[in-house]
Amino acid sequence: MIREKLSTQKSKIETQNTLAYTINKAVLVDSNRCQRGTTQEFIEFLAKKYDMACTGKQENTSFHETLSFHASDNITPEKALEIAKELYSDTIGLNREHSFAVHNDTDELHIHFIWAPKDFNNEMYYQRNDYRIIEKKLAELEIKHNLYQVENRKALMPDLETQPKKSKKEEALEQRGIETIKSQFKKDVSSALDKSRTTTNFFGYLHDNGYDIIPNGKTGYSITKNGNTFKSSSVGGSYASLKKRLEEQHDFAELLEHYRKKEKEEVDAHISTNAKVDYLTKNKYQTTLAKHFSPILENDKVEYYYKKSSNKKAFDYYKEPSKVSFNDLSSKTLRAGLQRLTEDMQKPGPLYCSGSDNARKRIWLEFQMMNLEAEGFTMNGYKPTADDLKELEKRKADFAEQKKEWKKKAKPQEEPKEDVVEENPEPEKPKTKVKWF
């Protein structure tokens, strides 16, 4: 059995909506209150009782969670309800407003449990890390009632590493058989952890699978592969996670530096156009090009360097013929190069990519990610494969998730300052009207 917390309701109407969802779809309902009137009248009656139990400075009206049985469990709704009542009676306690709703609309029979934080003795429920108590009780009940026994419970395995929770977007894509790039990173990190005894082994396995390291301090780092980069903490490889499971054979900061992403000696990657170009047009928008790169004018070209590393060149931009030659294949560099060329073109037209197969593929992917085709540009020189199209869909999914994170981290607007009233304000001078001829 799996217990999962779903939501917290902070008002009567939120509780009523949650009750309506669980009860209307249920095959069996149970509560500390006797059902009266129609189903809707009963739902409104229950919501009122939950709201009355919310007193004082209490913010939460009710909690909502589920108890799911394994698909192999041969169990009736009545028996499932009996087990759920035994579980919660011995853990959270049923001497409070509560309701159970048994659902069989999925492969796994499950029960929705909605309960009030404050019991009938006016005591608030507070049990830190209550999953430990509940998971141990679940294990006892699985043995007692001959149910499928879940083995990877954290309460029973303190060293079990909890993986970062998948986003709804990731889950939706995986249901369609599409694995995001982030999911692949997580799998490879997990595999490297399972195979390793030390942190040195861990980084060695990642390196053998084509990953490079981007250090960020003594213990912070990101991992990168094929132009895609994720923070270690977002894919299950944070320093804290490694320290719990692995020994440290070498100094961690030295390991990060050893496996740091190495500079490529030479990159064969170019984009060009035969269309008319206004050389070095200034763009009014804050693009990746303007934000992260600095230009240095030469006789026949402009050299673009990373602003944070003045000695690291990203690409060269030539006037005649109009061409960008890249020094690396990171997404940021490719995007900036495409912006430089397309901003200068008098109107949308054809672009041409050349270089190694991998370089042309990465240029094509970035072109698609920038949605330049919708603006009237075309990319010639590379024919995408079926795998390329799948990778593009993964990258778009990852980018959509990243945009959500950016929105969450966006700083809220400052509150308007209150007007300051002076004690002896000067009389307002009459405004002079201006006539235009």
C-alpha positions as CSV (number, residue, x, y, z in Angstrom):
1,M,0.0,0.0,0.0
2,I,1.1,3.5,-0.7
3,R,0.1,6.6,1.2
4,E,0.3,9.9,-0.6
5,K,-0.4,13.4,0.6
6,L,-2.4,15.3,-2.0
7,S,-3.6,18.7,-0.8
8,T,-4.3,21.1,2.0
9,Q,-7.7,23.0,2.0
10,K,-7.7,26.5,3.6
11,S,-11.4,27.3,3.4
12,K,-14.8,25.8,3.6
13,I,-15.4,26.1,-0.2
14,E,-12.0,24.3,-0.9
15,T,-13.0,21.5,1.4
16,Q,-16.4,21.3,-0.2
17,N,-14.9,21.0,-3.7
18,T,-12.5,18.3,-2.5
19,L,-15.3,16.4,-0.8
20,A,-17.5,16.7,-4.0
21,Y,-14.7,15.3,-6.2
22,T,-14.0,12.3,-3.9
23,I,-17.6,11.4,-2.9
24,N,-19.3,11.8,-6.3
25,K,-16.9,9.3,-7.9
26,A,-16.8,6.8,-5.0
27,V,-18.2,3.3,-4.9
28,L,-18.3,3.4,-1.1
29,V,-18.3,6.3,1.4
30,D,-17.8,6.4,5.1
31,S,-17.6,9.3,7.6
32,N,-17.9,10.1,11.3
33,R,-21.2,11.8,10.3
34,C,-24.4,10.0,9.2
35,Q,-25.4,10.7,5.6
36,R,-28.5,12.9,5.3
37,G,-30.5,14.2,2.4
38,T,-29.1,14.1,-1.1
39,T,-25.4,13.6,-1.9
40,Q,-24.9,17.3,-2.5
41,E,-26.7,18.2,0.8
42,F,-24.4,15.7,2.6
43,I,-21.3,17.2,1.0
44,E,-22.3,20.7,2.1
45,F,-23.1,19.4,5.6
46,L,-19.7,17.8,5.9
47,A,-17.9,20.9,4.6
48,K,-19.7,23.0,7.3
49,K,-18.6,20.6,10.0
50,Y,-15.0,20.8,8.9
51,D,-15.2,24.6,8.8
52,M,-16.6,24.7,12.4
53,A,-13.7,22.6,13.6
54,C,-11.3,25.2,12.2
55,T,-11.0,27.7,15.1
56,G,-8.6,30.3,16.5
57,K,-5.5,31.0,14.4
58,Q,-5.8,27.7,12.6
59,E,-5.2,28.3,8.8
60,N,-5.9,24.8,7.4
61,T,-9.5,23.5,7.2
62,S,-8.7,20.0,6.1
63,F,-6.1,17.7,4.7
64,H,-6.5,15.3,1.7
65,E,-4.5,12.2,1.0
66,T,-4.9,8.8,-0.6
67,L,-4.2,5.2,0.3
68,S,-3.5,3.0,-2.8
69,F,-3.5,-0.8,-3.0
70,H,-1.3,-2.8,-5.5
71,A,-3.0,-4.0,-8.7
72,S,-2.3,-7.6,-7.6
73,D,-4.2,-7.2,-4.3
74,N,-7.4,-9.2,-4.6
75,I,-9.5,-6.9,-2.4
76,T,-13.1,-5.6,-2.2
77,P,-14.0,-2.0,-1.5
78,E,-15.4,-3.0,1.9
79,K,-12.2,-4.8,2.9
80,A,-10.1,-1.9,1.7
81,L,-12.1,0.6,3.8
82,E,-11.7,-1.7,6.8
83,I,-7.9,-1.7,6.4
84,A,-7.8,2.1,5.9
85,K,-9.8,2.7,9.0
86,E,-7.4,0.5,11.0
87,L,-4.4,2.3,9.6
88,Y,-5.6,5.8,10.4
89,S,-7.2,4.9,13.7
90,D,-3.8,3.8,14.9
91,T,-1.8,6.7,13.5
92,I,-3.6,10.0,12.8
93,G,-6.6,9.1,14.8
94,L,-10.3,9.1,13.8
95,N,-11.6,11.2,16.7
96,R,-12.0,14.2,14.3
97,E,-14.0,15.2,11.4
98,H,-13.1,12.8,8.6
99,S,-14.4,11.0,5.5
100,F,-13.3,8.0,3.4
101,A,-14.2,7.6,-0.3
102,V,-13.3,4.3,-2.1
103,H,-12.5,4.6,-5.8
104,N,-12.1,1.8,-8.3
105,D,-11.8,3.9,-11.5
106,T,-8.1,3.0,-12.0
107,D,-6.1,-0.3,-12.1
108,E,-5.2,0.3,-8.4
109,L,-8.1,0.5,-6.0
110,H,-7.6,3.5,-3.8
111,I,-9.2,5.4,-0.9
112,H,-9.4,9.2,-0.5
113,F,-9.1,10.3,3.1
114,I,-10.1,13.9,4.1
115,W,-9.5,14.9,7.7
116,A,-9.6,17.9,10.0
117,P,-6.3,19.0,11.8
118,K,-8.0,19.5,15.1
119,D,-9.7,16.6,16.9
120,F,-12.8,16.5,19.2
121,N,-10.6,17.2,22.2
122,N,-9.5,20.5,20.6
123,E,-6.0,19.2,20.1
124,M,-4.1,20.0,16.9
125,Y,-2.5,17.2,15.0
126,Y,1.3,17.6,14.9
127,Q,3.5,14.6,14.3
128,R,6.9,15.4,12.7
129,N,7.9,13.0,10.0
130,D,4.7,11.0,10.5
131,Y,5.5,9.0,7.4
132,R,7.8,6.9,9.6
133,I,4.9,5.8,11.9
134,I,2.5,5.4,9.0
135,E,4.9,3.4,6.8
136,K,5.7,1.0,9.6
137,K,2.0,0.5,10.2
138,L,1.5,-0.1,6.4
139,A,4.1,-2.8,6.5
140,E,2.4,-4.5,9.4
141,L,-1.0,-4.4,7.7
142,E,0.4,-5.8,4.4
143,I,1.6,-8.9,6.3
144,K,-1.6,-9.1,8.4
145,H,-3.9,-9.0,5.4
146,N,-1.7,-10.9,2.9
147,L,-1.2,-7.9,0.6
148,Y,1.6,-6.9,-1.8
149,Q,4.6,-5.9,0.3
150,V,6.3,-2.7,-0.7
151,E,10.0,-3.0,-0.1
152,N,11.6,0.4,-0.8
153,R,10.0,2.4,2.1
154,K,12.2,5.1,3.4
155,A,11.0,4.5,7.0
156,L,12.3,0.9,6.8
157,M,15.4,1.9,4.8
158,P,16.9,5.1,6.3
159,D,19.7,5.1,3.7
160,L,17.3,5.0,0.7
161,E,17.9,8.0,-1.4
162,T,14.8,9.9,-2.4
163,Q,14.8,10.9,-6.1
164,P,13.7,14.4,-7.2
165,K,9.9,14.3,-7.9
166,K,8.9,14.2,-11.5
167,S,7.0,17.1,-12.9
168,K,3.5,16.6,-14.3
169,K,5.0,17.4,-17.8
170,E,7.6,14.7,-17.4
171,E,5.0,12.2,-16.3
172,A,2.7,13.1,-19.2
173,L,5.5,12.7,-21.7
174,E,6.5,9.3,-20.2
175,Q,3.0,8.1,-20.5
176,R,3.3,8.8,-24.2
177,G,6.5,6.9,-24.4
178,I,8.7,10.1,-24.6
179,E,11.6,10.4,-22.1
180,T,12.8,13.9,-21.4
181,I,16.5,14.7,-21.4
182,K,16.3,15.5,-17.7
183,S,14.9,12.0,-17.1
184,Q,17.8,10.5,-18.9
185,F,20.2,12.5,-16.8
186,K,18.5,11.2,-13.7
187,K,18.7,7.6,-14.8
188,D,22.4,7.9,-15.6
189,V,23.2,9.6,-12.3
190,S,21.2,6.9,-10.5
191,S,23.1,4.2,-12.4
192,A,26.4,5.8,-11.6
193,L,25.5,5.9,-7.9
194,D,24.5,2.2,-7.9
195,K,27.8,1.2,-9.5
196,S,30.1,3.3,-7.3
197,R,31.8,2.9,-3.9
198,T,33.5,6.3,-3.9
199,T,32.8,9.7,-5.3
200,T,35.8,9.2,-7.6
201,N,34.1,6.1,-9.1
202,F,30.9,8.1,-9.5
203,F,32.5,10.9,-11.5
204,G,34.5,8.3,-13.5
205,Y,31.3,6.5,-14.6
206,L,29.6,9.8,-15.6
207,H,32.7,10.8,-17.6
208,D,32.8,7.4,-19.4
209,N,29.1,8.1,-20.4
210,G,30.0,11.4,-22.0
211,Y,29.2,13.8,-19.1
212,D,31.3,16.7,-18.2
213,I,31.3,18.7,-14.9
214,I,30.8,22.4,-14.4
215,P,32.0,23.3,-10.8
216,N,30.2,25.9,-8.8
217,G,32.2,26.4,-5.6
218,K,33.8,23.6,-3.4
219,T,30.8,21.2,-3.5
220,G,28.3,22.6,-5.9
221,Y,28.3,21.6,-9.6
222,S,26.3,21.0,-12.7
223,I,26.6,18.2,-15.2
224,T,26.5,18.7,-19.0
225,K,26.2,16.5,-22.1
226,N,25.5,17.4,-25.8
227,G,24.8,21.0,-25.0
228,N,22.3,20.2,-22.2
229,T,23.1,21.2,-18.6
230,F,21.3,20.5,-15.3
231,K,22.2,21.3,-11.7
232,S,23.3,18.2,-9.8
233,S,20.6,18.6,-7.2
234,S,17.9,18.5,-9.8
235,V,19.0,15.1,-11.1
236,G,19.8,13.3,-7.8
237,G,23.5,13.9,-7.7
238,S,24.0,16.7,-5.1
239,Y,27.0,16.6,-2.8
240,A,24.7,15.8,0.2
241,S,23.3,12.8,-1.7
242,L,26.8,11.5,-2.6
243,K,28.1,12.0,0.9
244,K,25.3,9.8,2.3
245,R,26.0,6.9,0.0
246,L,29.7,7.1,-1.1
247,E,33.1,7.3,0.5
248,E,35.4,10.2,-0.4
249,Q,38.7,8.9,-1.8
250,H,40.0,12.2,-3.1
251,D,39.2,15.9,-2.2
252,F,35.8,16.7,-3.7
253,A,36.8,20.1,-5.0
254,E,39.8,18.6,-6.7
255,L,37.5,15.9,-8.3
256,L,35.2,18.6,-9.7
257,E,38.2,20.4,-11.2
258,H,39.6,17.2,-12.6
259,Y,36.4,16.3,-14.4
260,R,35.7,19.9,-15.4
261,K,34.4,20.4,-19.0
262,K,37.5,20.6,-21.1
263,E,37.9,23.1,-23.9
264,K,37.7,21.6,-27.3
265,E,40.8,22.2,-29.4
266,E,38.9,22.9,-32.6
267,V,35.2,23.0,-33.5
268,D,34.0,22.7,-37.1
269,A,30.7,24.5,-37.1
270,H,29.4,27.4,-39.2
271,I,26.2,29.1,-40.3
272,S,26.0,31.5,-43.2
273,T,23.5,33.3,-45.5
274,N,23.4,34.7,-49.0
275,A,20.6,37.2,-48.1
276,K,21.2,40.9,-47.8
277,V,22.6,41.9,-44.4
278,D,22.9,45.2,-42.5
279,Y,26.2,44.5,-40.7
280,L,26.1,44.8,-36.9
281,T,22.5,46.0,-36.5
282,K,21.7,47.0,-32.9
283,N,18.8,45.1,-31.4
284,K,16.6,46.9,-28.8
285,Y,15.8,43.6,-27.0
286,Q,17.9,42.0,-24.3
287,T,18.9,38.9,-26.1
288,T,21.3,36.1,-25.1
289,L,23.8,37.7,-27.5
290,A,23.6,41.1,-25.7
291,K,23.4,39.7,-22.2
292,H,26.2,37.2,-22.2
293,F,28.7,38.1,-24.9
294,S,31.1,41.0,-25.7
295,P,32.3,42.0,-29.2
296,I,35.8,42.9,-30.2
297,L,36.0,44.5,-33.7
298,E,38.8,43.3,-36.0
299,N,39.5,44.2,-39.7
300,D,37.4,41.5,-41.4
301,K,35.3,40.2,-38.5
302,V,33.9,40.6,-35.0
303,E,35.1,38.3,-32.2
304,Y,32.5,37.5,-29.5
305,Y,33.8,36.6,-26.1
306,Y,32.0,35.4,-22.9
307,K,31.4,38.4,-20.6
308,K,32.3,36.3,-17.6
309,S,35.5,35.0,-19.2
310,S,37.2,37.7,-21.3
311,N,39.8,35.2,-22.7
312,K,37.2,32.6,-23.8
313,K,36.0,33.2,-27.4
314,A,32.6,31.9,-28.4
315,F,32.4,32.6,-32.1
316,D,33.6,34.9,-35.0
317,Y,31.2,36.9,-37.1
318,Y,32.4,37.8,-40.6
319,K,30.9,40.5,-42.8
320,E,31.7,39.1,-46.3
321,P,30.5,36.5,-46.8
322,S,28.0,36.8,-43.9
323,K,29.1,33.9,-41.7
324,V,29.4,32.8,-38.0
325,S,32.1,30.3,-37.1
326,F,31.7,28.7,-33.6
327,N,34.4,27.8,-31.1
328,D,32.1,25.6,-29.0
329,L,28.7,23.9,-29.4
330,S,26.9,25.0,-26.2
331,S,23.3,26.0,-26.6
332,K,24.0,29.5,-25.4
333,T,26.8,30.1,-28.0
334,L,24.7,28.6,-30.8
335,R,21.7,30.7,-29.9
336,A,23.9,33.9,-29.7
337,G,25.4,33.2,-33.1
338,L,22.0,32.6,-34.7
339,Q,20.7,35.8,-33.1
340,R,23.7,37.7,-34.5
341,L,23.1,36.6,-38.1
342,T,19.3,36.7,-38.2
343,E,19.2,40.2,-36.5
344,D,21.3,41.6,-39.3
345,M,19.4,40.0,-42.2
346,Q,17.1,42.6,-43.8
347,K,14.3,40.1,-44.0
348,P,13.8,36.4,-43.1
349,G,15.5,34.0,-45.5
350,P,17.6,30.9,-45.9
351,L,20.4,30.0,-43.5
352,Y,23.1,27.3,-44.2
353,C,24.9,25.2,-41.6
354,S,28.2,23.4,-42.3
355,G,30.7,21.4,-40.3
356,S,30.7,18.0,-38.6
357,D,27.6,15.9,-38.4
358,N,27.3,16.6,-34.6
359,A,27.8,20.4,-35.2
360,R,25.1,20.6,-37.9
361,K,22.7,18.6,-35.7
362,R,23.3,20.9,-32.7
363,I,22.8,24.0,-34.9
364,W,19.6,22.6,-36.3
365,L,18.2,21.8,-32.8
366,E,18.9,25.3,-31.6
367,F,17.3,26.8,-34.7
368,Q,14.2,24.8,-33.9
369,M,14.3,25.7,-30.2
370,M,14.3,29.4,-31.2
371,N,11.3,28.8,-33.4
372,L,12.9,30.7,-36.3
373,E,11.0,28.8,-38.9
374,A,7.8,30.4,-37.7
375,E,9.5,33.8,-38.4
376,G,10.2,32.9,-42.0
377,F,13.8,31.6,-41.8
378,T,14.9,28.2,-43.1
379,M,17.8,26.0,-42.1
380,N,19.6,24.1,-44.9
381,G,22.5,21.7,-44.7
382,Y,21.2,19.1,-42.3
383,K,18.4,16.5,-42.6
384,P,17.1,15.5,-39.1
385,T,16.6,11.9,-38.2
386,A,13.7,10.3,-36.2
387,D,16.0,10.4,-33.1
388,D,16.7,14.1,-33.7
389,L,13.0,14.8,-33.7
390,K,12.5,12.9,-30.5
391,E,15.4,14.8,-28.9
392,L,13.9,18.1,-30.0
393,E,10.6,17.2,-28.3
394,K,12.5,16.3,-25.1
395,R,14.4,19.6,-25.2
396,K,11.1,21.5,-25.7
397,A,9.6,19.7,-22.7
398,D,12.7,20.5,-20.5
399,F,12.6,24.2,-21.6
400,A,8.9,24.4,-20.7
401,E,9.7,23.2,-17.2
402,Q,12.6,25.6,-16.9
403,K,10.3,28.5,-17.8
404,K,8.0,27.5,-15.0
405,E,10.9,27.6,-12.6
406,W,11.9,31.1,-13.8
407,K,8.4,32.4,-13.2
408,K,8.4,31.0,-9.7
409,K,11.8,32.7,-8.9
410,A,10.7,36.0,-10.5
411,K,10.8,38.7,-7.9
412,P,7.4,40.1,-6.9
413,Q,6.7,43.7,-7.8
414,E,7.5,46.2,-5.1
415,E,4.5,47.4,-3.1
416,P,3.5,51.0,-4.0
417,K,4.9,53.5,-1.4
418,E,2.4,55.3,0.7
419,D,1.9,58.9,0.0
420,V,3.7,61.2,2.5
421,V,1.6,64.1,3.5
422,E,3.6,67.2,4.5
423,E,2.5,69.1,7.6
424,N,2.5,72.5,5.8
425,P,2.3,71.8,2.1
426,E,2.9,74.7,-0.3
427,P,-0.1,75.7,-2.4
428,E,-0.1,74.1,-5.8
429,K,1.0,76.5,-8.5
430,P,-1.4,77.0,-11.4
431,K,-0.4,75.0,-14.6
432,T,0.6,77.1,-17.6
433,K,-1.2,76.1,-20.8
434,V,1.0,75.7,-23.8
435,K,-0.4,76.5,-27.3
436,W,1.0,74.6,-30.3
437,F,1.1,76.4,-33.6
